[in-house]
Amino acid sequence: MLEEKYYSVRMRASQNGPHEQGGKHISGGEQISTYTDLKSMVNVLLEKALSHSRGNPDFMQIQFEKIEEPIKVLKPLPVRTYEASSVEEGQSAARKLLEQAGVPTESIDKAYELITEFSELRGAILFDIRSGLRIDDRNEKGIRVSRMDWLTANFEKWAEHYQLTRSQRMREALVLAAKVCAHPATVAELCWSDDPEYITGYVASKRLGYQRITKLKEYGDERGCRIFFVDGLSDLASYIEYLEKQPIFVQWEEKACHTS
């Protein structure tokens, strides 16, 4: 799979100007492509930005660059779904899962205090579970995880085997969670979308896998959340370098799977 040359394709779109000039974030996306498939990959990202429920963008940037580094292959995280009947129930489940993943209760409380303040970030907050502080220095930008993908055919085989949805949204979320959780310093990730029409979120960790929670916000709410809880992070720059630059593919090995 990895003998060809690959390219990282990235898109960001905003309304009322570029993000750096205060524009409202509309959409972002990541793909890894062969040279032959670049045109179709660009079209997928273009369509994603032009049909987003957050609004119509008036600024968009799509770029690609050749990947020179070796691509790391990761296995998909196991998936479970918690059916929540209300936001309160969903958020309570998220907090319990974070505790099970190894995040202290005090750190969870402090992290939740930041959620409203940083709900418009384009990227993630890095939150240290020992100090109880946000430790990245990206202010309103946050950390954007990049250079990652899961080939569609392999993803669809995996989804069919486990009787899960084949949605593009879920594929992208699983890829990001797999990359983030693969780093030794990551304890857990908490996420829900800024898409007003999508209210499902998740808690992910090496210990728990990918735990979907069906209701983490009210329908119509454009406020999102993405927090990476970290521990034992001696080199912040190296961790951010991994998130932004290390290319990864998620790949399901069908022959190695357990029957279910």
Protein Blocks (a to p, Z undefined) as FASTA:
>chain_A
ZZpccddddddddeeiafknopacfbdcdddddfklmmmmmmmmmmmmmmcfkbccfbdc
ddddddfbdcdddddddddddddfbfklmmmmmmmmmmmnopafklmmmmmmmmmmmmmb
fbdcdddfklopafbfnljnopadehiaddfklmmmmmmmnopafbfklmmmmmmmmmmm
mpmklmbdcdddfbfkbcbdcdddfklopaddfbfbdehiabdcdddddehiablmlmmm
mmmmmccdddddfklpccZZ
